[in-house]
Amino acid sequence: MHAPVLGVSTVSSPGIAVVTAAGEIDLDTASQLREALAGCLVEAPAWIRVDLREVGFCDCSGLNVLLWARARAMEIGIRLGVVAAAGSIVLRVLQLTGTDRLLLEEDQWHRRQTGQPLNR
């Protein structure tokens, strides 16, 4: 069995931090995403964008990190939104758990609700 691999990077500019993850988010790798998001929360930009378009697997560990980050962001007045690829496992997990409306960026959630194609 192979060890899951996750790459996480953060790019910050005035008012926004973009956390990009690629690979697999599970119990072994979720802490990497959490650390990156925690760092962004300390910086306190107006908006944190979590780009998960290159994530091929995400279990409840990843979902828990996203919900934790959203809760912390809301406490301190930061907007946090997730971007997921159309048809991805991330999008499916968010849909099945009903957290898509909480976590997806507004435009992506609206497109999904109205049947419009999602941007890749």
N, CA, C and O atoms as a DFTB+ gen file, in Angstrom:
480 C
 N C O
     1  1       0.840      -1.168       0.000
     2  2       0.000       0.000       0.000
     3  2       0.890       1.238       0.000
     4  3       1.896       1.282       0.708
     5  1       0.528       2.225      -0.780
     6  2       1.339       3.434      -0.874
     7  2       0.934       4.458       0.178
     8  3      -0.218       4.504       0.610
     9  1       1.893       5.270       0.580
    10  2       1.610       6.357       1.514
    11  2       1.009       7.513       0.732
    12  3       1.537       7.894      -0.313
    13  1      -0.093       8.080       1.227
    14  2      -0.709       9.200       0.523
    15  2       0.239      10.397       0.463
    16  3       1.025      10.642       1.378
    17  1       0.138      11.125      -0.632
    18  2       0.983      12.293      -0.833
    19  2       0.083      13.505      -1.002
    20  3      -0.901      13.466      -1.741
    21  1       0.429      14.580      -0.312
    22  2      -0.296      15.833      -0.442
    23  2       0.709      16.964      -0.515
    24  3       1.602      17.079       0.325
    25  1       0.554      17.785      -1.519
    26  2       1.349      19.003      -1.621
    27  2       0.449      20.177      -1.304
    28  3      -0.659      20.277      -1.829
    29  1       0.922      21.065      -0.447
    30  2       0.149      22.237      -0.061
    31  2       1.033      23.465      -0.203
    32  3       2.169      23.483       0.272
    33  1       0.502      24.496      -0.864
    34  2       1.239      25.748      -0.992
    35  2       0.294      26.904      -0.673
    36  3      -0.923      26.801      -0.825
    37  1       0.890      27.998      -0.231
    38  2       0.119      29.187       0.106
    39  2       0.741      30.387      -0.579
    40  3       1.957      30.578      -0.547
    41  1      -0.103      31.190      -1.196
    42  2       0.331      32.448      -1.803
    43  2      -0.533      33.540      -1.192
    44  3      -1.761      33.470      -1.231
    45  1       0.117      34.544      -0.631
    46  2      -0.613      35.640       0.003
    47  2      -0.335      36.946      -0.711
    48  3       0.782      37.200      -1.164
    49  1      -1.353      37.759      -0.804
    50  2      -1.219      39.118      -1.282
    51  2      -2.167      39.959      -0.431
    52  3      -2.954      39.399       0.332
    53  1      -2.115      41.259      -0.537
    54  2      -2.966      42.071       0.332
    55  2      -4.444      41.669       0.234
    56  3      -5.052      41.726      -0.836
    57  1      -4.993      41.268       1.360
    58  2      -6.409      40.953       1.438
    59  2      -6.812      39.530       1.118
    60  3      -7.948      39.139       1.388
    61  1      -5.909      38.744       0.547
    62  2      -6.282      37.373       0.168
    63  2      -5.107      36.417       0.356
    64  3      -3.948      36.761       0.121
    65  1      -5.446      35.219       0.782
    66  2      -4.486      34.122       0.825
    67  2      -5.107      32.968       0.052
    68  3      -6.278      32.641       0.244
    69  1      -4.325      32.357      -0.816
    70  2      -4.793      31.208      -1.580
    71  2      -3.986      29.995      -1.148
    72  3      -2.764      29.957      -1.297
    73  1      -4.686      29.006      -0.610
    74  2      -4.071      27.743      -0.217
    75  2      -4.432      26.737      -1.295
    76  3      -5.610      26.485      -1.548
    77  1      -3.418      26.161      -1.929
    78  2      -3.642      25.187      -2.997
    79  2      -3.125      23.832      -2.537
    80  3      -1.999      23.708      -2.055
    81  1      -3.971      22.819      -2.696
    82  2      -3.577      21.462      -2.333
    83  2      -3.689      20.571      -3.554
    84  3      -4.569      20.752      -4.396
    85  1      -2.781      19.601      -3.639
    86  2      -2.795      18.628      -4.726
    87  2      -2.403      17.273      -4.152
    88  3      -1.421      17.158      -3.418
    89  1      -3.171      16.262      -4.490
    90  2      -2.874      14.916      -4.004
    91  2      -4.045      14.340      -3.243
    92  3      -5.194      14.471      -3.665
    93  1      -3.755      13.697      -2.111
    94  2      -4.767      13.015      -1.327
    95  2      -4.840      13.596       0.072
    96  3      -3.822      13.768       0.744
    97  1      -6.076      13.901       0.508
    98  2      -6.281      14.401       1.869
    99  2      -6.963      13.298       2.669
   100  3      -8.108      12.929       2.406
   101  1      -6.228      12.781       3.654
   102  2      -6.783      11.753       4.529
   103  2      -6.187      11.924       5.917
   104  3      -5.566      12.947       6.207
   105  1      -6.370      10.944       6.763
   106  2      -5.897      11.028       8.144
   107  2      -4.395      11.306       8.227
   108  3      -3.940      12.007       9.131
   109  1      -3.631      10.758       7.287
   110  2      -2.176      10.944       7.307
   111  2      -1.729      12.309       6.805
   112  3      -0.650      12.770       7.179
   113  1      -2.528      12.970       5.965
   114  2      -2.075      14.212       5.328
   115  2      -2.877      15.454       5.711
   116  3      -2.449      16.574       5.429
   117  1      -4.021      15.273       6.344
   118  2      -4.898      16.410       6.650
   119  2      -4.204      17.467       7.500
   120  3      -4.528      18.650       7.404
   121  1      -3.260      17.051       8.327
   122  2      -2.560      18.018       9.182
   123  2      -1.773      19.044       8.359
   124  3      -1.595      20.181       8.795
   125  1      -1.308      18.652       7.184
   126  2      -0.593      19.600       6.316
   127  2      -1.528      20.728       5.869
   128  3      -1.148      21.899       5.867
   129  1      -2.740      20.363       5.495
   130  2      -3.720      21.363       5.089
   131  2      -4.104      22.233       6.284
   132  3      -4.231      23.451       6.156
   133  1      -4.285      21.614       7.425
   134  2      -4.646      22.359       8.641
   135  2      -3.564      23.373       9.000
   136  3      -3.874      24.516       9.339
   137  1      -2.304      22.967       8.928
   138  2      -1.201      23.887       9.247
   139  2      -1.186      25.082       8.304
   140  3      -0.984      26.216       8.740
   141  1      -1.396      24.835       7.019
   142  2      -1.410      25.928       6.047
   143  2      -2.570      26.882       6.324
   144  3      -2.404      28.101       6.274
   145  1      -3.736      26.328       6.615
   146  2      -4.893      27.174       6.904
   147  2      -4.718      27.924       8.222
   148  3      -5.117      29.083       8.332
   149  1      -4.130      27.279       9.211
   150  2      -3.878      27.947      10.491
   151  2      -2.951      29.142      10.291
   152  3      -3.158      30.200      10.886
   153  1      -1.934      28.971       9.456
   154  2      -1.029      30.078       9.155
   155  2      -1.755      31.242       8.510
   156  3      -1.477      32.399       8.824
   157  1      -2.672      30.950       7.620
   158  2      -3.465      31.999       6.974
   159  2      -4.357      32.708       7.982
   160  3      -4.507      33.929       7.936
   161  1      -4.944      31.948       8.883
   162  2      -5.822      32.548       9.884
   163  2      -5.056      33.504      10.792
   164  3      -5.606      34.510      11.240
   165  1      -3.798      33.197      11.063
   166  2      -2.964      34.095      11.863
   167  2      -2.702      35.390      11.108
   168  3      -2.716      36.469      11.701
   169  1      -2.463      35.292       9.808
   170  2      -2.233      36.476       8.981
   171  2      -3.492      37.322       8.860
   172  3      -3.405      38.535       8.672
   173  1      -4.649      36.706       8.965
   174  2      -5.960      37.359       8.934
   175  2      -6.222      38.218       7.699
   176  3      -6.510      39.409       7.824
   177  1      -6.124      37.622       6.500
   178  2      -6.545      38.375       5.311
   179  2      -8.074      38.468       5.301
   180  3      -8.738      37.795       6.090
   181  1      -8.618      39.270       4.443
   182  2     -10.073      39.390       4.344
   183  2     -10.686      38.111       3.779
   184  3     -11.833      37.780       4.077
   185  1      -9.913      37.395       2.963
   186  2     -10.449      36.242       2.256
   187  2      -9.400      35.147       2.169
   188  3      -8.238      35.415       1.863
   189  1      -9.808      33.918       2.437
   190  2      -8.966      32.745       2.227
   191  2      -9.662      31.870       1.195
   192  3     -10.807      31.455       1.373
   193  1      -8.946      31.604       0.119
   194  2      -9.463      30.722      -0.931
   195  2      -8.720      29.400      -0.818
   196  3      -7.489      29.380      -0.782
   197  1      -9.456      28.299      -0.763
   198  2      -8.866      26.972      -0.654
   199  2      -9.105      26.265      -1.986
   200  3     -10.225      25.852      -2.290
   201  1      -8.056      26.132      -2.762
   202  2      -8.146      25.549      -4.100
   203  2      -7.843      24.054      -4.020
   204  3      -6.701      23.646      -3.811
   205  1      -8.884      23.252      -4.189
   206  2      -8.748      21.794      -4.102
   207  2      -8.998      21.123      -5.449
   208  3      -9.351      19.945      -5.499
   209  1      -8.819      21.858      -6.528
   210  2      -9.094      21.300      -7.857
   211  2      -8.163      20.160      -8.234
   212  3      -8.500      19.354      -9.101
   213  1      -7.005      20.076      -7.604
   214  2      -6.047      19.003      -7.927
   215  2      -6.012      17.905      -6.866
   216  3      -5.087      17.093      -6.836
   217  1      -7.016      17.884      -6.002
   218  2      -7.103      16.847      -4.965
   219  2      -7.878      15.664      -5.547
   220  3      -9.010      15.815      -6.007
   221  1      -7.254      14.495      -5.519
   222  2      -7.862      13.290      -6.082
   223  2      -8.600      12.437      -5.078
   224  3      -9.355      11.544      -5.459
   225  1      -8.391      12.702      -3.780
   226  2      -9.070      11.944      -2.741
   227  2      -9.205      12.825      -1.512
   228  3      -8.280      13.555      -1.154
   229  1     -10.366      12.753      -0.870
   230  2     -10.586      13.512       0.359
   231  2     -11.564      12.727       1.220
   232  3     -12.666      12.402       0.780
   233  1     -11.158      12.425       2.448
   234  2     -12.059      11.728       3.355
   235  2     -12.544      12.688       4.442
   236  3     -12.364      13.901       4.327
   237  1     -13.149      12.154       5.479
   238  2     -13.719      13.001       6.528
   239  2     -12.653      13.799       7.272
   240  3     -12.965      14.835       7.860
   241  1     -11.414      13.343       7.258
   242  2     -10.335      14.112       7.886
   243  2     -10.158      15.453       7.191
   244  3      -9.992      16.485       7.841
   245  1     -10.194      15.428       5.876
   246  2     -10.089      16.667       5.107
   247  2     -11.297      17.550       5.306
   248  3     -11.166      18.766       5.445
   249  1     -12.476      16.947       5.320
   250  2     -13.696      17.706       5.557
   251  2     -13.662      18.367       6.929
   252  3     -14.058      19.524       7.070
   253  1     -13.200      17.653       7.926
   254  2     -13.101      18.223       9.277
   255  2     -12.163      19.425       9.309
   256  3     -12.446      20.412       9.988
   257  1     -11.058      19.352       8.588
   258  2     -10.130      20.489       8.535
   259  2     -10.813      21.693       7.899
   260  3     -10.681      22.813       8.393
   261  1     -11.534      21.473       6.818
   262  2     -12.219      22.575       6.148
   263  2     -13.285      23.200       7.046
   264  3     -13.420      24.423       7.091
   265  1     -14.036      22.370       7.755
   266  2     -15.057      22.897       8.665
   267  2     -14.429      23.628       9.843
   268  3     -14.948      24.654      10.283
   269  1     -13.320      23.114      10.355
   270  2     -12.579      23.797      11.429
   271  2     -12.122      25.171      10.956
   272  3     -12.302      26.168      11.656
   273  1     -11.526      25.221       9.758
   274  2     -11.016      26.490       9.231
   275  2     -12.158      27.477       8.997
   276  3     -12.018      28.667       9.279
   277  1     -13.276      26.993       8.489
   278  2     -14.422      27.883       8.269
   279  2     -14.909      28.468       9.586
   280  3     -15.188      29.664       9.671
   281  1     -15.012      27.631      10.615
   282  2     -15.470      28.108      11.927
   283  2     -14.520      29.166      12.492
   284  3     -14.961      30.202      12.989
   285  1     -13.208      28.898      12.414
   286  2     -12.229      29.879      12.919
   287  2     -12.297      31.169      12.107
   288  3     -12.229      32.264      12.666
   289  1     -12.431      31.041      10.792
   290  2     -12.502      32.220       9.927
   291  2     -13.727      33.066      10.275
   292  3     -13.637      34.290      10.367
   293  1     -14.857      32.413      10.466
   294  2     -16.075      33.155      10.804
   295  2     -15.932      33.888      12.132
   296  3     -16.426      35.005      12.283
   297  1     -15.257      33.261      13.098
   298  2     -15.062      33.883      14.412
   299  2     -14.316      35.207      14.326
   300  3     -14.559      36.122      15.112
   301  1     -13.399      35.297      13.355
   302  2     -12.582      36.513      13.260
   303  2     -12.899      37.356      12.030
   304  3     -12.156      38.276      11.690
   305  1     -14.003      37.034      11.369
   306  2     -14.484      37.866      10.271
   307  2     -13.767      37.701       8.947
   308  3     -13.678      38.642       8.160
   309  1     -13.255      36.501       8.702
   310  2     -12.573      36.209       7.440
   311  2     -13.507      35.381       6.558
   312  3     -14.170      34.461       7.037
   313  1     -13.553      35.708       5.289
   314  2     -14.331      34.933       4.321
   315  2     -13.464      33.766       3.849
   316  3     -12.307      33.964       3.479
   317  1     -14.012      32.566       3.860
   318  2     -13.287      31.383       3.404
   319  2     -14.153      30.662       2.388
   320  3     -15.336      30.420       2.628
   321  1     -13.560      30.319       1.250
   322  2     -14.285      29.599       0.215
   323  2     -13.428      28.527      -0.420
   324  3     -12.229      28.711      -0.629
   325  1     -14.055      27.407      -0.724
   326  2     -13.375      26.272      -1.343
   327  2     -13.721      26.240      -2.830
   328  3     -14.854      26.516      -3.223
   329  1     -12.735      25.901      -3.641
   330  2     -12.932      25.680      -5.065
   331  2     -12.609      24.215      -5.327
   332  3     -11.538      23.730      -4.961
   333  1     -13.544      23.516      -5.963
   334  2     -13.353      22.098      -6.268
   335  2     -13.658      21.872      -7.738
   336  3     -14.511      22.549      -8.313
   337  1     -12.970      20.933      -8.339
   338  2     -13.181      20.616      -9.753
   339  2     -14.529      19.933      -9.956
   340  3     -14.988      19.162      -9.113
   341  1     -15.144      20.230     -11.082
   342  2     -16.406      19.574     -11.443
   343  2     -16.191      18.068     -11.492
   344  3     -15.220      17.592     -12.079
   345  1     -17.093      17.324     -10.879
   346  2     -17.015      15.870     -10.894
   347  2     -15.964      15.280      -9.969
   348  3     -15.738      14.070      -9.992
   349  1     -15.320      16.104      -9.160
   350  2     -14.243      15.605      -8.303
   351  2     -14.783      14.933      -7.048
   352  3     -15.939      15.117      -6.665
   353  1     -13.921      14.159      -6.427
   354  2     -14.280      13.512      -5.167
   355  2     -14.537      14.566      -4.102
   356  3     -15.406      14.378      -3.251
   357  1     -13.801      15.670      -4.131
   358  2     -14.006      16.735      -3.146
   359  2     -15.422      17.288      -3.275
   360  3     -16.130      17.437      -2.280
   361  1     -15.822      17.586      -4.487
   362  2     -17.165      18.117      -4.709
   363  2     -18.215      17.099      -4.269
   364  3     -19.227      17.465      -3.672
   365  1     -17.978      15.842      -4.559
   366  2     -18.924      14.785      -4.178
   367  2     -19.046      14.672      -2.658
   368  3     -20.153      14.540      -2.137
   369  1     -17.919      14.723      -1.940
   370  2     -17.946      14.670      -0.471
   371  2     -18.729      15.852       0.083
   372  3     -19.538      15.690       0.997
   373  1     -18.494      17.035      -0.463
   374  2     -19.207      18.222       0.015
   375  2     -20.708      18.101      -0.256
   376  3     -21.526      18.484       0.580
   377  1     -21.060      17.574      -1.412
   378  2     -22.475      17.410      -1.756
   379  2     -23.143      16.380      -0.838
   380  3     -24.223      16.635      -0.303
   381  1     -22.511      15.230      -0.656
   382  2     -23.103      14.163       0.144
   383  2     -23.296      14.561       1.606
   384  3     -24.231      14.100       2.261
   385  1     -22.419      15.407       2.108
   386  2     -22.501      15.819       3.511
   387  2     -23.292      17.107       3.700
   388  3     -23.500      17.545       4.832
   389  1     -23.734      17.717       2.605
   390  2     -24.483      18.965       2.711
   391  2     -23.638      20.162       3.088
   392  3     -24.169      21.216       3.438
   393  1     -22.338      20.010       3.021
   394  2     -21.451      21.124       3.392
   395  2     -21.053      21.970       2.188
   396  3     -20.333      22.958       2.331
   397  1     -21.518      21.586       1.006
   398  2     -21.189      22.372      -0.187
   399  2     -21.680      23.803      -0.041
   400  3     -20.982      24.734      -0.443
   401  1     -22.868      23.998       0.527
   402  2     -23.403      25.346       0.676
   403  2     -22.622      26.169       1.703
   404  3     -22.647      27.399       1.667
   405  1     -21.939      25.493       2.606
   406  2     -21.131      26.187       3.609
   407  2     -19.727      26.507       3.114
   408  3     -19.162      27.548       3.450
   409  1     -19.172      25.608       2.318
   410  2     -17.761      25.698       2.005
   411  2     -17.418      26.187       0.600
   412  3     -16.405      26.862       0.415
   413  1     -18.240      25.857      -0.386
   414  2     -17.908      26.260      -1.752
   415  2     -17.998      27.776      -1.899
   416  3     -18.823      28.429      -1.260
   417  1     -17.142      28.315      -2.745
   418  2     -17.254      29.727      -3.063
   419  2     -18.639      29.960      -3.639
   420  3     -19.178      29.100      -4.336
   421  1     -19.212      31.106      -3.354
   422  2     -20.597      31.390      -3.736
   423  2     -20.882      31.130      -5.205
   424  3     -21.899      30.516      -5.529
   425  1     -20.012      31.581      -6.103
   426  2     -20.254      31.423      -7.529
   427  2     -20.322      29.942      -7.900
   428  3     -21.194      29.532      -8.665
   429  1     -19.411      29.148      -7.364
   430  2     -19.394      27.728      -7.698
   431  2     -20.633      27.029      -7.137
   432  3     -21.214      26.174      -7.805
   433  1     -21.036      27.381      -5.933
   434  2     -22.227      26.770      -5.346
   435  2     -23.456      27.153      -6.168
   436  3     -24.295      26.299      -6.454
   437  1     -23.572      28.417      -6.548
   438  2     -24.710      28.878      -7.341
   439  2     -24.768      28.149      -8.684
   440  3     -25.841      27.723      -9.111
   441  1     -23.639      28.005      -9.340
   442  2     -23.607      27.302     -10.628
   443  2     -24.088      25.860     -10.466
   444  3     -24.837      25.357     -11.304
   445  1     -23.664      25.201      -9.400
   446  2     -24.075      23.820      -9.167
   447  2     -25.576      23.749      -8.930
   448  3     -26.241      22.848      -9.440
   449  1     -26.116      24.692      -8.162
   450  2     -27.545      24.705      -7.849
   451  2     -28.405      24.956      -9.086
   452  3     -29.502      24.410      -9.204
   453  1     -27.908      25.779     -10.006
   454  2     -28.698      26.138     -11.188
   455  2     -28.393      25.278     -12.399
   456  3     -28.960      25.491     -13.471
   457  1     -27.504      24.308     -12.239
   458  2     -27.184      23.402     -13.333
   459  2     -26.237      23.974     -14.359
   460  3     -26.033      23.376     -15.415
   461  1     -25.649      25.130     -14.067
   462  2     -24.670      25.722     -14.978
   463  2     -23.358      24.953     -14.857
   464  3     -23.058      24.400     -13.799
   465  1     -22.578      24.914     -15.931
   466  2     -21.304      24.196     -15.848
   467  2     -20.373      24.852     -14.839
   468  3     -20.312      26.077     -14.734
   469  1     -19.651      24.018     -14.100
   470  2     -18.658      24.523     -13.154
   471  2     -17.373      24.803     -13.892
   472  3     -16.991      24.064     -14.798
   473  1     -16.711      25.866     -13.506
   474  2     -15.412      26.175     -14.107
   475  2     -14.373      25.196     -13.583
   476  3     -14.397      24.832     -12.407
   477  1     -13.500      24.786     -14.413
   478  2     -12.400      23.892     -13.975
   479  2     -11.252      24.729     -13.509
   480  3     -10.224      24.192     -13.098
